[in-house]
Each structure stands twice: as C-alpha cells, then as structure tokens.
C-alpha cells in the first residue's frame, strides 16, 4: 500500500482541528487560534507513530497520550474531572469524524484522488475557521458585564476580562470568577456563607489560588443563576464566584476569566 505522507498529515491535521473546535464548542471552552493549530499539528504528527512503530504498545500509547497532549496544548491546565470530560468528548468526536471522513473517502470516487483528499482537508480547516468563529476564541474584550441572580436578588457587575485568570474549583474544575471582597460580601454576607446551612445552600467551596504575593485559599459559591453579556447577547455561564483577598481591581467589580467567553 502506497502512503502519501503529506496527504496523510494534511487529512489528520484537518480532522484534529475539526474535533478540537467541536470539543471547545460543546464544553464552552476557549483557546487561541495558535494553540488550536499547534495542537492539531501535534495530533497529526503523533498519528505517524503507529505506522513507524507498528506494535500494539505504541498504538495504545498513541490513543491515550495524543489526545491528552492535544488537550493540554489547546486548553492548558485543568482539573482532573474537567480533563476526563474533555478527553471523553474529544475521543468521541474523533471517532465520529474519522469514521465519516473514511466513509466519504472510500465511497465517493472523486475523493480517492490524493489531490482531492488534500483539498478536502484544507476545506475542513477553512470551514472550522468561519463556522466556529475561531477569531472570537482570542477576543480582545477588555470588560464583561455579568448578572448574578440569587434569592430573588439581581446584581449586574462590571468585570475586567483577563486571560491570565485561570482559577478553578479543584474537584470539578469549574472556573471561578473573582469578585472584590466588598462586592462579594454585599451579595453573600459572611454570616450566611460561613454558616452550615448557608454553605450547603450556596455549594460553598474552598479554592486554592496563586498570586504574585504567594498562595492562599478563597471562598467560592455557586449562584442560582449566572449569565454574562458579550456582543450585546446574554449567555448562561457555568462558573462559580469567589471572594478575592485583594480589593485592588482598578474601578471594576472583579475579574472574569477570558476562557469563559463564547
């Protein structure tokens, strides 16, 4: 069997790029275009390993390590639960996309041409680029408005959108929006979230955080409803809000992780 290495790499690059975009969309994860391209390249490069070393061991390692590496390159560090969730979705999307692409290549006569496969792989790339609006993954938004609803109270806040805010709840990997102590205490009184009943109702969690001043522990809770406003559209937001130890947010109410933007 003749193998065209350039075609093989191009097809795998396109499929990996496609499944990474689908995974990001399903799980509401975001990444920069450069990370997506690099991760797809890593996936395409590692797909050659089973061909160069045709053994069950290398095939098994490639099935596990390649998606894990792609996830790390695309989305960075994440909690264990979030990682396995992302791994499962990515693996399922890869299986489906690979099967569909193979079916088309084997049953559509024009697709049996190496040139057609090469052209189709880049057509998939450009489809992802426009359909998934990949440029919005690295949006330059400086500020985001969020709306917190809890116990019939509705509070609208102005937050600084920061790509460096990577705080996550350590067990489930849920992102944490940092609020200034004053704002947080206005929403949730210390008497409430420090009591046993209040902690249970709010789903209180203690979250480790690292700053330039060192490590510390902050309190985070899950609002009844949390949304954010981006490009004049309101989106549901799967995140917790945490009480920052610092009150220096330069005129805003807190910090919003840029990875939450759709």
Secondary structure, 3 states (H helix, E strand, C coil): CCCCHHHHHHHHHHHHHHHHHHHHHHCCCCCCHHHHHHHHHHHHHHCCHHHHCCCHHHHHHHHHHHHHHHHHHHHCCCCHHHHHHHHHHHHHHHHHHHHHHHHHHHHCHHHHCHHHHHHHHHHHHHHHHHHCCHHHHHCCCCEEEEEEEECCEEEEEEEEEECCCCCECCCCCCEEEEECHHHHHHHCCHHHHCCHHHHHHHCCEEEEEEECCEEEEEEEECCCEEEEEECCEEEECCCEEEECCCCCCCCCCEEEEHHHCC
